Structure formats: C-alpha cells, structure tokens
C-alpha cells in the first residue's frame, strides 16, 4: 500500500489528486458561499408552494372549472416566494445592461444570507394572507 497526497475542497468533501483540479472545482462548487447558490442561502427552502400553471385547461377554456394552480413539494425561495426553477429573480437584484436588455447577474440577489452549510431548509411555504 502506498500513501497518496490528495487535495480536498474547502467547501465540500470532494478530493482531487492534482491541486489545479481542486482549485478549478472550488470556484464552481455549489457549497462555495461566494457563488451565492440558493442551497447555501437561508432563504433556500424545500417544501409545499403554490405554483401557477401557465398551460392548463383553464387557460384554453376559461370557465371550465379546472384550477390554474397546484401545490407541489419543491425547492423555493422563502424571500421571493417563487420556485427555484423560476430563477433568475428579477426582483430587486443587481443587473447588467447587455445589448439593450436588462439581464440579472448570476448570484447577485441582494437578500442572499449564508447559512453556514449546504442544503435546503425543510419547511412548508407560508400561506398567503388575503
């Protein structure tokens, strides 16, 4: 048996044999707080949230009685109250002007707060107040 030198990511448990691979991984690691990933934010939650269906029977046949929304257990942003798949959030986030269109920069949500670990916070979405 031979001892091996390995290089471990500072943010997750991945190990690499070459330091250049470890450095490359760290810059794109989802657990790196500099990336402002939703999984490392205190607002990144996993629970029940109401989703509005854009393509439903009701949208084609108004008055049919079929609901336009459903409740699903998925990752969502607790601050913006929208599913993670609806990212990028155009709600009060930094943006750059590119080709005349305003496009949000990746990982620039003003409300990002590092929670000290990677992973979704398990809870149900709060009910909307009438």
C-alpha positions in Angstrom: 0.0 0.0 0.0 1.2 3.5 -0.9 0.3 6.7 0.8 -1.3 9.3 -1.6 -1.5 13.0 -1.3 -4.9 14.4 -2.1 -6.4 17.9 -2.2 -9.8 18.4 -0.6 -12.3 21.2 -1.5 -12.6 23.7 1.3 -16.4 23.7 0.9 -17.4 20.1 0.3 -16.0 16.6 0.7 -14.6 16.2 -2.8 -10.9 15.2 -3.1 -8.6 15.6 -6.1 -5.1 14.2 -6.9 -4.0 17.5 -8.5 -4.2 20.9 -6.9 -5.2 22.6 -10.2 -8.3 20.3 -10.3 -9.2 21.2 -6.7 -8.9 24.9 -7.4 -11.0 24.7 -10.5 -13.7 22.8 -8.6 -13.7 25.2 -5.7 -14.5 28.1 -8.0 -17.7 26.3 -9.2 -18.6 24.4 -6.1 -22.3 24.7 -5.1 -21.2 24.9 -1.4 -18.9 27.9 -2.0 -20.6 31.0 -0.4 -19.0 33.3 -3.0 -21.3 31.7 -5.6 -24.4 32.7 -3.7 -26.1 29.5 -4.5 -29.7 29.0 -3.3 -28.7 25.9 -1.4 -26.4 27.9 0.8 -28.8 30.7 1.4 -31.1 31.0 4.5 -34.0 31.6 2.1 -33.4 28.4 0.1 -36.2 26.1 1.3 -37.8 22.8 0.3 -41.5 22.5 1.0 -45.0 23.0 -0.3 -45.5 26.0 -2.5 -48.3 27.1 -4.8 -47.4 27.0 -8.5 -49.4 28.7 -11.2 -49.7 26.6 -14.3 -49.4 28.5 -17.5 -50.6 25.8 -19.8 -53.8 24.4 -18.3 -57.3 23.6 -19.4 -58.5 26.8 -17.7 -56.1 28.9 -19.9 -57.5 27.4 -23.1 -61.2 27.1 -21.9 -61.9 29.9 -19.4 -64.7 29.0 -17.0 -64.1 25.2 -17.3 -63.6 25.0 -13.6 -60.1 23.5 -13.7 -57.7 25.3 -11.4 -54.7 27.2 -12.8 -52.6 26.5 -9.8 -51.4 23.5 -7.8 -49.4 22.9 -4.7 -46.2 21.0 -5.1 -43.3 20.0 -2.8 -40.2 21.6 -4.5 -37.2 23.9 -3.7 -38.3 27.5 -3.5 -37.0 30.9 -2.3 -38.6 31.8 1.0 -38.0 35.5 0.5 -39.3 35.9 -3.1 -41.9 33.2 -2.6 -41.2 31.6 -6.0 -39.8 28.2 -7.1 -36.1 28.0 -7.7 -36.7 27.0 -11.3 -38.1 30.4 -11.9 -34.7 31.9 -11.3 -33.1 34.4 -12.2 -35.1 36.6 -9.9 -35.6 40.0 -11.5 -36.9 41.3 -8.1 -34.6 44.0 -6.8 -31.4 42.1 -7.8 -28.3 43.6 -9.4 -28.3 43.6 -13.2 -26.1 44.5 -16.1 -27.1 46.1 -19.4 -26.3 43.7 -22.3 -27.4 44.5 -25.8 -30.1 46.9 -24.6 -31.8 44.3 -22.3 -31.5 44.3 -18.6 -30.2 40.8 -17.5 -29.7 39.8 -13.8 -26.1 38.8 -13.0 -25.6 35.3 -11.6 -25.5 35.1 -7.8 -26.4 38.7 -7.1 -29.5 38.5 -5.1 -29.5 41.3 -2.5 -31.2 39.1 0.0 -28.7 36.3 0.0 -27.5 35.3 3.5 -25.1 32.5 4.0 -26.5 29.9 6.4 -23.2 28.1 7.1 -23.9 24.9 5.3 -25.1 23.5 2.0 -28.6 22.0 1.7 -32.3 23.1 1.6 -34.1 24.2 4.7 -37.0 21.8 5.1 -40.3 23.6 5.8 -43.7 24.3 4.3 -44.3 27.5 2.4 -46.3 30.1 4.4 -49.9 30.6 3.5 -50.7 33.7 1.5 -52.6 36.3 3.6 -55.8 37.6 1.9 
